[in-house]
Amino acid sequence: MIQTKATQRSGDFTERLPSLFQCALERIDSMLKRSEIAFEWEARPDSQPEKMPNASSFYHVWCALEFLSCNKPRGGGEYSMGQDDSMSLREMFGDGVQLAGCTLVHLLGQRTLYDLWNVSQHVINVRHCEEVKTVSEAQVVLVSSIKKSRLKGELPNVQTTVGALDREMEDKAARFVMNAREMRAATKHIFHTLELAWPSGSRSMAMFTPPSFAPPANTPSSLQSTQNHR
């Protein structure tokens, strides 16, 4: 009997949790609209980083903050814990800041733009391509050069699709990607919870037109295309 009552109380509390969370989201949403912050931080569906109608769009600012939080903070500050400290800003402040940022992105209706123009996600995608790409002839040459440089006692630079990286930069990139992947996993969970409690509804479709490309005149490629048309 006691266990049954405890189970019922637990079930009632679980049912009240979404209601409490929805009330909190409704309070934040009304505050954003009443204070006109939502108008100041708005972003059009076709907003782009290189042509932003509103430089104060919150998704753009939050993407930049996320990018910085994936890096190791510089030492020597007031809150520095030592030169050997490898704690990231995300580990320092916890997931509360991320929950607040994702909540504002969701309530402002900028989730699509956040997913599209997130620089940290782009870095993860580039890193993923580096990890899964097949071994090519250039990589075989690189392996042989690494063996030769090791015999000479030199530390070779790491060749990637974005250029040559030294060992220090490679370690920083690996640390950044690790923090960004952890942040992406937490962000997906947060947005899933927000969507259940505060559905975003139908989203307007935005059309992005690629820039026009005109091949330069009097080049081998243009001459070949002209001959093919003939």
Sequence and secondary structure as in RCSB ss.txt:
>XXXX:A:sequence
MIQTKATQRSGDFTERLPSLFQCALERIDSMLKRSEIAFEWEARPDSQPEKMPNASSFYHVWCALEFLSCNKPRG
GGEYSMGQDDSMSLREMFGDGVQLAGCTLVHLLGQRTLYDLWNVSQHVINVRHCEEVKTVSEAQVVLVSSIKKSR
LKGELPNVQTTVGALDREMEDKAARFVMNAREMRAATKHIFHTLELAWPSGSRSMAMFTPPSFAPPANTPSSLQS
TQNHR
>XXXX:A:secstr
 HHHHHHHHHHHHHHHHHHHHHHHHHHHHHHHHHTTHHHHT   TT BTTB S TT HHHHHHHHHHHHTS   S
SSTT   TT    HHHHH SHHHHHHHHHHHHTT HHHHHHS HHHHHHHHHHHHHH    HHHHHHHHHHHHHH
HHT    EEETTEEE HHHHHHHHHHHHHHHHHHHHHHHHHHHHHHHS                  SSSHHHHHH
HHHH 
